[in-house]
Amino acid sequence: MAEMISVREAAERWQITERRVSTLCKDGKIAGAEKQGKRWMIPADTQKPVDQRIRTGAYRKTERASRLPLPIGVSSYRLTSSEYYYIDKTLMIRDFIDERPMVTLFTRPRRFGKTLNMDMLRTYFEKSAEDTSVYFRDKKIWSCGQKYRNYQGKYPVIFLTFKDVKFDTWEETFAAIRDIFAREAQRHKELQSGEKCDAYSRKIYEKLADGKSSEVELASALLDLSALLHTYYGIAPIIIIDEYDTPIQQGYMKGYYDEVIRFMRNLFSGGFKDNPHLSFGFLTGILRVAKESIFSGMNNLSIHSVLDNKYSAYFGFTGDEVMEMARYYGASDKYEELCQWYDGYRFGKTEIFNPWSVVSYFSNECEPRPYWMSTGSNDIIGEVLAGADEEIYQRLTALLNGETFTTFIDTGVIYPQIRSNPYTIYSFLLMTGYLKTLNTTMAFNGDFMCEVALPNREISLVYNKEILQRLENLILPSTAISIQEAIFSGDNVRLKSQIQTLLIQSVSSFDTAGENFYHGFMLGLCALTGGSFVTSNRESGDGRYDIQLKPVKKGLPGILIELKAEKDCSVEKLKKLSETALQQINDKRYDTELLSAGVRTIYKYGVAFSGKKVEVIVG
């Protein structure tokens, strides 16, 4: 019987995604592939199928010229759904109407469509002089029936977004929130002259609209404004607050955490807890912040995090949606690359692509880059690393090597716990989009035990930059240039000297405990070189290399680095260890991938560490 391999093994061998291999099997494009139970098995000697799809950039550009523009940075539902390429998420409205919880909180990473979805809900439900049904008549929700259409344009809406409330002091933050309420009050100018509102109510309105409310008065603004709208329209309003926890994160980073928590607790208590003037409420954020008692006593709160299956397909893009988008822009041949870079998130049971990065990818002529990296502050990652001990740092660097581990996940993690409880680091990284779950098991206390990994290539690069930042900050630009010159010229003596100096000057004693640290250390050095695509712990030839630098442009050499580490080595033993590492590169034919890519000049480095000593040999 012929030897068979799994979909995962085939994907690694052919350098494509597992999803693509499974699709090829289903489509009958892999000869001899057979399904054994729920798994596809493939003959081991099968060659990678030839891709017959259209690949010419000229065709893609011609097609794109007649297509809808991409909604880069557009969060208005009306504008996006009518003038840009829009992926229809309106069935979210149907699912909400079927369930109708009093208050719903959606927690998702930044740039995963929270603001656009909240604006969609506002546009659908809000009473308006404009016939807003025109924005939904060609969408999925409209074909769901009259039951759902009856909700369209029925309610007054209070809509607030705190996504830009990022200031250094509580005074500035309070002033910004007061201005947001003033603009929303001004949007409801009908309350100022309405005969249904008495003089006292109009006075409350005018103070709010003029931006003159005190902190105590503003804490009751949701209750007051909802009461005014209820009286005026005869139907209780819907309250929508987008990115509610942005001021909380900023308060934690800038030292006014207690003040912002106290204000938010009072604000939400008035607006959402036992408010007789509320029809429904929606909130979005990155974290739940439940343990802060912000939502204390709110038994009407329905929470949907990245671990929950309900609403899982409405934030971010599904595989089918991305595939259709690629076809629309004449880039079907790029689907595998999209999967490698931006797929891999799992919300509930749904595989999700990063929507911001996918849209940016198509907008930039299908050039893969870590687009998500520059969309917001990663100061919290620095906070994580500042308190990381040896075990945490080794686990984080192990993720870069493609490894996974199982950890406790607290979906109610709060910012102060990042410093005091190291296990909350992984909860925070999962909730903020830096990790994905592979397997999830309910823990005894209602939280979860999850096997976690990096989602995709984009996040690997984010980790290379953010998690290795503390190393990068210690390296002078002149040192980085010297390391780059040494690596790309095959100068092992110069490279050894630079590494030795960094180990002595920059690395604390606990950091030199094991090979995982040295792997992360060398990845950091390689990430500074530029001009090459850095990969780690990937299959090539007859095994898995430690580090590879594949040149982006022709003319540059390829680099292979194999690492060894032992404690208390003599100079002679350390040299032999580096020779063993170099021999492993040759014996295992780690240069196979580079040779297949047409790279003809390849420098192979055997690098051995022992404490703060290093030996480098080149071949």
N, C-alpha and C positions, 0 to 999 in steps of 0.2 A: 504494500500500500504506500502511495506517495506521501512524503512528509508534508504536513499542513502547518500553516501559521495563522495566527489570529489577525483580526482587523488592526489592532494596535501595532503588532509587529510589522505588518505591511505598511502602515502609515509612516512608521519611523524609517523603514527601509527606503520608501519612495519619496520621503520628505513632503507628504501631503497630509491632510487632516483625516482623522478616523471617520468623520461624517462623510467625507468625499469617497473614501474606500467603500463604506457601506452602500452609498448611492450607486457606485459602479457595480457592486455585486447585485443589487436589486435590479439594475437595468440590464443585467446579463452581459456586461462588458468585460468581465474577468472570467476567462475560460477556466472551467473546473471548480469554480467557487461553489460551495455548498453550505446549506444552513444546517447546523447541528444544534438542535434545540432552539434557543433564541440567538445563537451566535453564528456569524458567518466565518467559515474557515476557507483558506485560500492555499492552493498548491505552492510550496516553498520556492519552486523555481520559476514562478510567474514573473514576467517582466512588467515594469510599470506601464499601464495602458497609455497609448498615445492620445493626447488631448486634441480633438479635432475642432474645438470651438474657435470662433473668430478672435484673433489676437492683435490685429493691426491698430495702432494708435490713430491713424488717419480715419479709419472707419468710426472709431469711438468719438473722435472730435466732431466729425460731420453729424453723427447722430445726436450728440449732446447739444449742438447749436440750436436744434428745433425743440428741445425739451424744456420742461419747467425748470426754473432756477432752484438751487438748493437753499434751505432755510437756515443759513449760518447765523446764529445769534438771534433768531426771530422767535419770540415767545408768545406772540399774539395769535390766538386760534383763528380769528377771522382772516387775518392776513395770510397765515401759513396755509390754511385749508383752501383758500381761493386763488392765491397767486404763486404758491410754491409747491414743490413736491411734498405731499403730505401722506404719511402712513396712517391709515384710518384706525383710531383708537376709540371710536365713539361707542363701541359695545360696553365700554366701562360704565357708561350711563345706564344701560340696560341692567347690568349686574348690580349696580347700586340701587336702582329702583326696586328690583326684586327683593333685595335684602332690607333696605331702608333703615340702617342704624342711625341713631340720633347724631353721633359724632364719630367721624372716621379719621384715623391718623395713618398716613402712608409714609414709611421711612425707606429712603433709597439714597444711593450715592449721588454726589453732585453731577449735574449735566446728564441726568437720565430721564428728562422730560417731565419733571414734576410741575414746573411753572406752566408749561404749555397745556398739560392736562387740567390743571386747576382753572386756567382761562377758558378751556373748552367747557368745563362744568358751569362756569359763570355765564358764558354765552348761551348755553342751552337753557338754563333755568331762569335767567333774569328777565323780569318785566322790562320792556323797552319800547320806546316810540317806534323804533325800527323793527321791521319784520325779520327777526334773526333766524327764523326757520330756514331761510334760503341757504344758510351755511351748513345745513344738515340734510337737506332733501336728497342729496346724492350720496349720503353716507349710510353706513350699515345700520345705525340706530333707527333711521326713518322707516326701514323695511321691517322693523320688529313689530309694528302694529300700533293701533290707536291708543292702546293702554299707555304706551311710553310717550307718544306724541302729546298726550294730555298734560304732561309735566312741562312741556316746552313753553318758555316765556311766562311762567306762572308766578314767580316769586321775586320780591326785592332781594338784592344781594349786597352784602358787605364783603369787599374783596381787599385784602391787605397782603403785601409781600414784603418780607423782611430780608430778602436775599442780598441787599446792598447795605445793610446796617452793619458796617465794619469800622468801628472807631476805637480810639485809644482810651477814652474815658467814659464813665457812666453818664456824665453831663452831656457829652456829645451824642451818645447813644439815645438818651431820653429825648433830646431835641429832635433827632432824626425820626424817632417813632411818633412823636407828637406831630411832626410835619406830615408823616404818612397818614395819620388819622385825619388831619386837617384837609388833605387833598381828597380823601374818600368822603368826608362829610360834604365838601364842596361839590362832589359828583352827584349828591342827592339834594340839589338846591330846592327841589319841590317842598322840602320840609320847612324851609324858611318862611314861606308865605302860605303854607297850607292852613286852611280854616280848621282842620281836624286836630291841629296841635295847639295847645293852650300857650299862654304867654311864658309860663315857666319852662315848658318843653322847648320853645323857640330860643329861650335864653341859653339853655344847655347846648342846643345845636350851634348857636352863634359863637359861643366860647370855644367849642370844639373846632368849628370851621375856621376861626380866626387864629388857631394855634396858640391859644392863651391858657390852656388847661394846666393846672398844677399836676404834680406826680400822683397825688391822691385822686384827683378828679379824672385823670387819664386812665387810671387803673379800672375805673368803672365805665370806660368809654364803649366797650362792646355791648354791655347791658343797656346803657343809655341810648345808643344809636339804634340798636335792634328794637327797643321799645318804641322809639319815635317812628320807625318804619312800619312796625306792626300796627300802630294806631292809624297811620296815614293810609296804608293799603288794605287794612283789614285782613292781612295774612302775614304770618310771622316770616321773617327773612331767613335766608341761608347765609351763614358766615363762613368765609373761606380765608384761611391764613396760610400763605405759602412760605416755606423755609423759616418756620417759626424759631428754630434753634440756632440760626446764624448769630444773633446777638449773644446767645448763651455761650457759644464757642469762643466768640471774640472776648467776652467778659472773662472767661477762664484764662485765655492767653494774656490778657492785658491787666488782670488784677482787680476787676470789679464784678466778679462772679456772684457774690452774695447779693449785691444790689439788683442785678438783672434777674436773678432767680426770684427774689421777693416780688418784684414788679410783675413778672410773667405769671406767677402763681395767682396773684390777685386779679390780673386781667382775664385769665382763662376761667377762673372760678366764676366771675360775673357773667362771662359770655357763654360758657358751655355747661356749667353745672346748675341744673334745676332752673334754667332760664326759660320762663314761660313765653318769651318772645323769640324763640328759636324753632325753625322748622327742621333744619339739618345743619351740621357743621362739618367742615373738611379742614384738615391740617396736613402739611407735608414738612418733612425735615430729614436729617440724616440719622439722628439718634432719637430714641424714645424719651429719654430723660425722665422716666417714670419715677425713679426712686427719689427725685427731688421734691416730690409731692406737688409738682406743677399741676398734675391732673388728680390731685387728692380727692377721693370720694366720687370720682366720675365713673359710676358703674354703667354709664351710657356710652363709653368709649370703646370703639372697635379698632384694634391695632393690626396693621398689615405690614410686616417687616420683610426683609429679603428671604427669610426662611419660610414664609407662608405662601401657600399655593394660590389662594384667592387673589385676583387682580395681578397675578404674576406676569402676564403677557403684555400689560398696558404701559409699563415703564421700561424703555429700551426697545430694541428691535428683535424680533424672532428670526430664526434662520430663513423661513419662507419669505418674510418681509425683506430681508437683505438680498436674498436671491432675486426676487422680483425687481428690487431697486437696481441691482447690477444689470439685469436684462434691459431695464428701461434706459439706462445710460450707456448701453452698448459695451458693458464690461463684464459679461458673464464669465470670461476667462479669469477674472480676478477674485472669484468667490473663495477659492482655497486660501489665497493670501489674506483676505478679509477675516477668515476663520482663525488663521494663525495669529493675527495681530489683535483682533477686537472681539472675538467670540470668547466663550468660556465661562461667563457669569452664569450662575444658576439661582434664579429667584423661585422659591418653592420647587416645583418640578419642571420649570421651564428654562431651557437654554436661552440666554440673552446676549445680544451684542451691545457694546457701548454705542449709543446713538450719536453722541457728539463726534466721536472718532470716525464712525462710518460716514457721516455726512461730510466731515472735513476731508476724509480720504478721497471721496468722489470729487469734491470741490478743488482738490489739489492734484488733478490729473492722475489719480490713483497712485500717489506716492505714499508708501507706508512710513508713518512717523508716529511718535508718541504724542498725539494731539491732546490727549486728556491731561498730560503733565502740566500744561501751562494754563489750565482753566481755573485755577484757584490756589489759595495758599496751602502749602503742605507743612505749615509750622507744627502741626500736631505730630507729624512723623518725627520731626526733630525732638519734640517732647518725649516721644516714645523711646528714642535712642538714648536720650540723656540719662534715663534711668535704667537702661538695659543692662542686665548682668551677663555673665559669660554664656549661660544656658540659652537665654533669649536671643542673644546675638548669633549664637551658633545655629539656632533654629531658623532665624530669619535668613541667614546666609545659605543655609541648606535648601531653602525654598528656591533660591536662584539656581541650584543644581538640579532642579526638577523633583526634589523630594517632597513628601507629604508627611503630615503628622496629625494625630487626633488630639483635640483640646476641648476644654469646657467653653461654651459660648453663652454669655449672659446678654440677652437681647435688650435688657434695660440698663446697659452700661452707661455710666455717667463720667464726665470729664475728670473730676478729682481722683477717681479710681485708677486712672492711668499711672499716676505716680505711686499710689499706695499698694496696689494689687497687680503684680506682673501679669497674671493670667487675663486680665481685662484688655491687655494689649491686643490679643488675637481677636477678641470680640469687637474692639474698635476697628481694627483693620478690615474685618469682614463687613461690618456695617457701612464702612466708608468706601468700599469697592477695591481694596487692595488684596483681598483674598477671595477665594470661592470655596464652596463646600462640595465635597465629593460624596460623602455619606453623612447622614444626620440621624441621631438617635435621641429620643426624649430622655432627659435626665430625671432623677427622682423628684427634683424641686420645681419641675415645669420648664426649666431651661433645656439646653441641648449639649450633647457631645457630638462634635463634628470633625470629620477628617477634612483638612483644609490644604489648599495648594494655591499657587499663583494662577490667575485666570488665563493669561495669554502673553504674547511677546511684548506688547505695549507695556504691561505692568512690570514685566521683567526689567525693562529699561528704566521705568520709574524707580524700581527698587535699586537698580545699579546707581542711579543718581541720588536718590533720597536716603537710602539705607547706608550707602557707602559715603554719604556726605561728610561724616566726621573725619574720614580718612582724607577726602578731597580737600577739606579745609586746612589740613596740616601740610599740604604739599604746595610749595611755591611754583608759580608758572615756569620758572627756569628749570626746576627739578622735573616737572612734567615733560618739558621739551627734551631734556636730557634722557629721560627714560624712553620716550618715543624714539629718539634717534638710536639709542642702543638696541631696542627691540627690533627695529626695522633694518638694522645694519648687521645683525648677527654678532654684535659685540657683547659677549657674555661677561667679560671682565668688567666693563663699564656698568652693565646692568646689575651685576652682583654688588658693585660698590654703592650704587644708588639705593638698592633694596636694603643693604646692610645699614646704611646711614639712617634710613627711615625707621627700620626696626629699633635701632638704638635710641633715636630721638623721640619717636612718636607712639610707640606701642607699650602699653602697660604690661606688667608681668602676667596678669590673668589671661590676657589676650593670646598668649603664646601656648595655650594648653593643648590644642589639637589641630588636626588638618583642616577642619571646617573653617577655623578662623583664617588660616593661611590662604585657603581657597578664596574666601571673601576679600582678603587683603590684595591678592593678585588680580582678582576681578576688578577691584577698584582702580588699580594701576592701569590695567588694560583699557578700562572705560575712559581714562583720561587721554588716551593716545589719539583717537579720532582717525578717520580714514578707513576704518574697518568695521565690520559687523561682528560684535563679540558674542559668542555663544559658549555655553558651559554644560558639561556632562551630557553630551549628545552622542548618539551612535554614529560611528564611522569605521569602516574596515571590519575588524573582528572584535570590537569592543567600544567603550565609551571614553573619549578623551576628557581631560579636565577642563582645558580652556582652548578655544580656537579663535583666531582673528582672521576673518575672511575679508580680503580687500574689496572695497566698494567699487574702485576704479581699477582698470588694467594698469599694470606697471608696478604696483605695490606688491611686496611679498606676502605670502600667507604665513601665519604663525601658529604653532602648536606648542602648548605648555603642559607638561605633566608634573604633578606635585607629589612630594613625599615628605613626611614629617615623623620624627621620632624624638624622644626626650633624651637628653644627656649624651649626645653623640660626640665622639672625638672628631677632629678635623678629617682624619683619614676615612672614618666611617661615613661622615657626611658627604665626602666626595664620591664614595662608592654608591651611596644612596641616590645621588644625582645621576650617576651613570646608569643605575637601574631604571630610573625614571625615563631617561632618554632611550634606553634599549626597549622599554615598553612601547614607546611611540612607534618604533620601527617594527617590532615583533607583531604588534596588533594592527599595523597598517592604518594608523589614525589619519594619514594624509590622503586617504581614498576620496573623501568628499572634496577636498581642495583640488586634487588632480582632476576629478570629474568636472569641476567648475572651470577648468582651463588655467589654474594657477600653476605656474612652472617653477617659480622660486619660493621655496618653503624653508623657513628656519624652525628648527625643532629644539625646544629648550627642556632640559631636565633640571628641575629646581627642587632642592632639598632644604628643609628647615629643621632646626633644633634650637628651641628657645629663641634667642635673638641672633642666632648665627644662620648664615645662608650659604649655599653653594650653587652655582649656576654653570651648566655645561651646555654647549650648543652643538648641533649636528646637522 
